[in-house]
Each structure stands twice: as structure tokens, then as C-alpha cells.
Amino acid sequence: MVPTLVALFCAALFEVGGIAAIRYGLVRPARGALLAGSLALVVYGFVVNTNRGAEFGRLMGVYIATFYLVSQVIGVVVFGDRPAAPVVLGGVLIVGGGLVIQLAAR
């Protein structure tokens, strides 16, 4: 379970980082950022699928919870975002759903 969570965390970093780089490249015309973001998204696709033994739907359910957490941290740290109450409440539901998916599989 721990190796899978580490892989999902790394995948989330690649996905959020790739999306952030593309956003940066679009706001400030920067081809390097667009290329780096695109490459990061391809790497994310491979990393998220390293555990091919897990059921795909369950893997993605847990990944979405991991993605939410990583994206919120990066939003706060990199972009200075402050999530509103509905975003936090929705996040509680997302993470709760991820926990249900992970724990129910045992």
C-alpha cells in the first residue's frame, strides 16, 4: 500500500506541476514552460499506472483524493490561493471518498 501511495503522490506532483507549467506558459508566452508541462503530464500518465495490479477504478479513486490534496498545497504555496469554504468542504468529501475506497478494499 505504501509504495502505491508514494507513486500516486509522485504522479500528482507531475500532473499538478505539468498543469501549472502549462498555465504559466499560456499566461506568459513561454514555450519552454509549455514543453516542460506537456512532458510532465506524459510522465504523470506513466507513473499513475505503475501499479497495474490494482483495479483501475479503485486506483483512480484514491488518486483523485491524492491529487486534490497535492493541488491544494501547490495552489497555496505557488499561487497564493486561499481555498474558500466550499472548496474545503468538497475536498473533505473527496478525501473521505478516497479513504472509503482504500479501506473498503481490504
Backbone as CSV, one residue per row, in Angstrom:
resi,resn,N_x,N_y,N_z,CA_x,CA_y,CA_z,C_x,C_y,C_z
1,MET,0.818,-1.196,0.000,0.000,0.000,0.000,0.860,1.257,0.000
2,VAL,1.927,1.305,0.811,2.775,2.493,0.883,3.443,2.790,-0.462
3,PRO,4.002,1.777,-1.164,4.579,2.092,-2.476,3.548,2.668,-3.455
4,THR,2.332,2.173,-3.398,1.285,2.697,-4.279,0.979,4.148,-3.927
5,LEU,0.881,4.467,-2.644,0.600,5.850,-2.238,1.739,6.782,-2.616
6,VAL,2.979,6.301,-2.523,4.127,7.117,-2.933,4.060,7.383,-4.435
7,ALA,3.749,6.346,-5.214,3.621,6.514,-6.666,2.496,7.490,-6.995
8,LEU,1.369,7.386,-6.291,0.248,8.296,-6.544,0.612,9.733,-6.172
9,PHE,1.352,9.909,-5.094,1.810,11.239,-4.686,2.731,11.825,-5.756
10,CYS,3.673,11.014,-6.257,4.583,11.471,-7.316,3.805,11.801,-8.588
11,ALA,2.836,10.960,-8.926,2.012,11.210,-10.109,1.271,12.533,-9.958
12,ALA,0.738,12.786,-8.774,0.021,14.043,-8.538,0.959,15.235,-8.677
13,LEU,2.193,15.098,-8.193,3.157,16.190,-8.359,3.434,16.456,-9.833
14,PHE,3.596,15.396,-10.620,3.817,15.569,-12.058,2.596,16.195,-12.734
15,GLU,1.403,15.742,-12.371,0.207,16.276,-13.016,-0.011,17.741,-12.645
16,VAL,0.020,18.041,-11.368,-0.203,19.425,-10.935,0.922,20.320,-11.438
17,GLY,2.151,19.827,-11.373,3.281,20.604,-11.888,3.158,20.850,-13.383
18,GLY,2.732,19.832,-14.119,2.552,19.988,-15.559,1.468,20.994,-15.888
19,ILE,0.370,20.908,-15.171,-0.728,21.855,-15.392,-0.285,23.275,-15.037
20,ALA,0.453,23.421,-13.928,0.939,24.740,-13.521,1.920,25.302,-14.555
21,ALA,2.787,24.457,-15.097,3.748,24.916,-16.107,3.026,25.356,-17.375
22,ILE,2.015,24.600,-17.784,1.249,24.991,-18.971,0.515,26.301,-18.716
23,ARG,-0.052,26.442,-17.540,-0.740,27.700,-17.195,0.237,28.871,-17.269
24,TYR,1.420,28.671,-16.706,2.460,29.703,-16.747,2.825,30.027,-18.197
25,GLY,3.003,28.978,-19.006,3.377,29.164,-20.405,2.317,29.866,-21.228
26,LEU,1.066,29.721,-20.852,-0.011,30.400,-21.567,-0.165,31.854,-21.130
27,VAL,0.060,32.110,-19.842,-0.065,33.477,-19.322,1.098,34.333,-19.812
28,ARG,2.288,33.792,-19.747,3.484,34.472,-20.245,3.995,33.615,-21.391
29,PRO,3.784,34.016,-22.592,4.174,33.142,-23.711,5.586,32.582,-23.516
30,ALA,5.639,31.353,-23.026,6.913,30.706,-22.729,6.852,29.273,-23.243
31,ARG,7.457,29.049,-24.378,7.410,27.722,-24.991,8.081,26.663,-24.133
32,GLY,9.119,27.042,-23.430,9.812,26.082,-22.565,8.892,25.555,-21.476
33,ALA,8.100,26.444,-20.894,7.164,26.033,-19.851,6.079,25.134,-20.428
34,LEU,5.614,25.452,-21.632,4.604,24.609,-22.282,5.160,23.221,-22.570
35,LEU,6.387,23.157,-23.042,7.022,21.871,-23.334,7.249,21.076,-22.052
36,ALA,7.767,21.742,-21.023,8.006,21.067,-19.747,6.695,20.560,-19.149
37,GLY,5.654,21.367,-19.229,4.350,20.955,-18.713,3.803,19.758,-19.461
38,SER,3.947,19.776,-20.762,3.474,18.649,-21.576,4.229,17.369,-21.225
39,LEU,5.542,17.478,-21.080,6.352,16.320,-20.714,5.966,15.794,-19.332
40,ALA,5.737,16.693,-18.382,5.334,16.280,-17.035,4.012,15.528,-17.056
41,LEU,3.083,15.945,-17.914,1.792,15.252,-17.996,1.941,13.855,-18.599
42,VAL,2.860,13.685,-19.528,3.122,12.351,-20.069,3.731,11.466,-18.976
43,VAL,4.674,12.018,-18.228,5.301,11.253,-17.138,4.246,10.870,-16.100
44,TYR,3.353,11.797,-15.774,2.263,11.500,-14.837,1.478,10.278,-15.293
45,GLY,1.149,10.222,-16.575,0.373,9.101,-17.104,1.053,7.770,-16.899
46,PHE,2.360,7.753,-17.017,3.107,6.511,-16.786,3.200,6.193,-15.295
47,VAL,3.499,7.208,-14.484,3.679,6.974,-13.045,2.382,6.513,-12.394
48,VAL,1.259,7.125,-12.744,-0.009,6.759,-12.114,-0.386,5.310,-12.439
49,ASN,0.156,4.789,-13.515,-0.165,3.422,-13.928,0.933,2.416,-13.595
50,THR,1.856,2.764,-12.715,2.923,1.821,-12.362,2.378,0.596,-11.646
51,ASN,1.306,0.752,-10.904,0.696,-0.381,-10.199,-0.431,-0.940,-11.068
52,ARG,-0.060,-1.749,-12.029,-1.059,-2.309,-12.932,-1.817,-3.466,-12.308
53,GLY,-1.435,-3.888,-11.118,-2.141,-4.970,-10.445,-3.403,-4.499,-9.733
54,ALA,-3.482,-3.205,-9.480,-4.646,-2.669,-8.770,-5.791,-2.459,-9.752
55,GLU,-7.004,-2.620,-9.258,-8.190,-2.343,-10.068,-8.169,-0.865,-10.468
56,PHE,-8.369,-0.589,-11.751,-8.224,0.767,-12.282,-9.137,1.766,-11.581
57,GLY,-10.406,1.440,-11.403,-11.350,2.355,-10.771,-10.958,2.687,-9.340
58,ARG,-10.506,1.685,-8.603,-10.075,1.909,-7.219,-8.819,2.772,-7.191
59,LEU,-7.884,2.463,-8.086,-6.644,3.232,-8.162,-6.934,4.697,-8.454
60,MET,-7.812,4.959,-9.418,-8.144,6.339,-9.778,-8.907,7.045,-8.655
61,GLY,-9.756,6.310,-7.942,-10.477,6.908,-6.823,-9.534,7.412,-5.746
62,VAL,-8.557,6.602,-5.412,-7.569,7.004,-4.403,-6.677,8.106,-4.970
63,TYR,-6.357,8.002,-6.262,-5.518,9.028,-6.890,-6.202,10.396,-6.856
64,ILE,-7.479,10.434,-7.106,-8.189,11.717,-7.132,-8.104,12.406,-5.768
65,ALA,-8.205,11.636,-4.701,-8.057,12.219,-3.365,-6.636,12.754,-3.171
66,THR,-5.644,11.987,-3.626,-4.247,12.424,-3.526,-4.033,13.677,-4.371
67,PHE,-4.579,13.670,-5.579,-4.460,14.822,-6.479,-5.060,16.075,-5.842
68,TYR,-6.224,15.933,-5.226,-6.860,17.082,-4.587,-5.934,17.691,-3.529
69,LEU,-5.390,16.836,-2.669,-4.533,17.334,-1.587,-3.294,18.034,-2.139
70,VAL,-2.622,17.405,-3.085,-1.412,17.996,-3.660,-1.742,19.297,-4.386
71,SER,-2.834,19.331,-5.128,-3.175,20.547,-5.870,-3.507,21.704,-4.931
72,GLN,-4.128,21.420,-3.811,-4.441,22.490,-2.860,-3.166,23.051,-2.238
73,VAL,-2.246,22.170,-1.877,-0.981,22.631,-1.288,-0.213,23.481,-2.303
74,ILE,-0.116,23.023,-3.540,0.598,23.790,-4.563,-0.127,25.103,-4.851
75,GLY,-1.450,25.083,-4.860,-2.204,26.317,-5.067,-1.893,27.361,-4.009
76,VAL,-1.787,26.925,-2.769,-1.488,27.845,-1.669,-0.033,28.309,-1.740
77,VAL,0.893,27.363,-1.898,2.321,27.686,-1.842,2.792,28.449,-3.084
78,VAL,2.400,27.997,-4.267,2.923,28.581,-5.502,2.101,29.781,-5.972
79,PHE,0.778,29.647,-5.935,-0.073,30.696,-6.492,-0.689,31.610,-5.443
80,GLY,-0.474,31.321,-4.152,-1.026,32.163,-3.101,-2.528,32.059,-2.948
81,ASP,-3.114,30.973,-3.462,-4.563,30.778,-3.349,-4.960,30.530,-1.899
82,ARG,-6.151,30.938,-1.581,-6.753,30.628,-0.289,-8.086,29.961,-0.581
83,PRO,-8.170,28.640,-0.409,-9.408,27.941,-0.772,-10.598,28.408,0.060
84,ALA,-11.698,28.645,-0.613,-12.940,29.055,0.047,-13.560,27.852,0.755
85,ALA,-14.487,28.127,1.625,-15.141,27.071,2.414,-15.747,25.966,1.535
86,PRO,-16.430,26.291,0.430,-16.975,25.207,-0.400,-15.887,24.297,-0.986
87,VAL,-14.724,24.869,-1.298,-13.619,24.061,-1.823,-13.100,23.125,-0.743
88,VAL,-12.983,23.629,0.466,-12.520,22.798,1.581,-13.545,21.707,1.890
89,LEU,-14.806,22.067,1.932,-15.859,21.082,2.206,-15.883,20.001,1.111
90,GLY,-15.821,20.430,-0.126,-15.763,19.466,-1.222,-14.540,18.572,-1.107
91,GLY,-13.422,19.154,-0.707,-12.199,18.377,-0.511,-12.327,17.343,0.584
92,VAL,-13.026,17.699,1.655,-13.272,16.725,2.727,-14.051,15.533,2.173
93,LEU,-15.021,15.811,1.325,-15.803,14.732,0.717,-14.942,13.892,-0.234
94,ILE,-14.089,14.551,-1.010,-13.210,13.833,-1.936,-12.251,12.927,-1.167
95,VAL,-11.589,13.470,-0.166,-10.628,12.683,0.614,-11.355,11.581,1.378
96,GLY,-12.525,11.891,1.919,-13.321,10.859,2.586,-13.673,9.732,1.637
97,GLY,-14.041,10.073,0.419,-14.340,9.055,-0.594,-13.125,8.208,-0.914
98,GLY,-11.958,8.843,-1.017,-10.724,8.101,-1.259,-10.419,7.131,-0.131
99,LEU,-10.655,7.571,1.103,-10.444,6.681,2.249,-11.420,5.510,2.231
100,VAL,-12.669,5.764,1.886,-13.653,4.691,1.798,-13.217,3.674,0.747
101,ILE,-12.803,4.159,-0.411,-12.359,3.273,-1.485,-11.161,2.436,-1.036
102,GLN,-10.187,3.090,-0.407,-8.982,2.374,0.007,-9.263,1.376,1.134
103,LEU,-10.004,1.795,2.139,-10.223,0.936,3.303,-11.235,-0.172,3.021
104,ALA,-12.197,0.081,2.141,-13.195,-0.938,1.821,-12.600,-2.067,0.997
105,ALA,-11.485,-1.808,0.350,-10.854,-2.830,-0.485,-10.125,-3.877,0.345
106,ARG,-9.987,-3.651,1.621,-9.233,-4.590,2.479,-10.073,-5.733,2.913
